[in-house]
Amino acid sequence: MKCIICNGENIRKTNINEEMKIGKNIVCLPINIPVCTTCGEKYYDRRTIQYLETEEKRLKEGKVPLNEVGKVLEYNN
């Protein structure tokens, strides 16, 4: 398989944190997907997309326990 962006051939299954915005929060979901090691292009199969959609729905419904790992602060001048 060649990368559709850079035509590189170094595409490897990689553990990444997919960021999903839920309200004003950002939730990191760990997934394992093919990623081009040259340019960073990510490749999602149908099963992964369905998983992300299901988890997004569950997160919006408040059905998933979450751990706070940091803060995002907004500057109001």
FENFEN-V965936 format. One record per residue. PHI is phi in degrees with one decimal (* if undefined). BURIAL is b if it has 24 or more other C-alpha atoms within 12 Angstrom, else e. D_CENTER is the distance of its C-alpha to the mean C-alpha in Angstrom with 2 decimals. Layout:
# FENFEN-V965936
phi = (PHI	PHI)
burial = (BURIAL	BURIAL)
d_center = (D_CENTER	D_CENTER)
This chain:
# FENFEN-V965936
phi = (*	-106.6	-66.8	-75.4	-92.5	-111.1	63.9	-69.3	-110.4	-98.9	-105.0	-131.0	-64.3	-138.4	-80.4	-131.4	-105.4	-80.6	-89.5	-128.7	-88.2	-123.3	64.6	-97.1	-101.8	-115.2	-110.1	-98.4	-106.4	-75.0	-138.9	-119.7	-137.3	-69.4	-134.9	-72.1	-77.3	-86.5	-114.8	90.6	-59.8	-104.6	-122.4	-110.7	-90.5	-59.5	-62.7	-66.0	-61.5	-62.9	-60.7	-63.6	-65.5	-63.9	-67.0	-61.9	-61.5	-62.9	-64.8	-65.0	-83.9	74.3	-94.4	-122.4	-72.1	-124.4	-108.9	-77.4	-120.4	177.4	-137.4	-114.8	-112.3	-111.4	-87.0	-113.8	-88.2)
burial = (e	e	e	e	e	e	e	e	e	e	b	e	e	e	e	e	e	b	e	e	e	e	e	e	e	e	b	e	b	e	b	e	b	b	b	b	e	e	e	e	b	b	b	e	e	e	e	e	e	e	e	b	e	e	b	b	e	e	e	e	e	e	e	e	e	e	e	e	e	e	e	e	e	e	e	e	e)
d_center = (21.58	21.54	18.81	19.34	18.94	21.06	22.77	21.93	22.28	20.15	17.11	16.06	13.84	11.68	9.87	6.71	4.89	1.29	4.33	6.51	10.15	12.77	16.17	16.50	13.99	10.45	8.86	6.55	5.85	6.94	6.94	9.52	9.63	12.23	11.90	15.04	16.51	18.68	16.63	12.94	12.35	9.57	11.05	9.96	12.93	14.31	13.79	10.00	10.09	12.71	10.96	8.11	11.21	13.26	11.21	10.96	14.71	15.44	13.88	15.93	18.90	18.67	18.81	16.34	17.66	15.67	16.73	17.17	16.28	17.32	18.41	17.91	21.42	22.92	26.19	28.86	31.87)
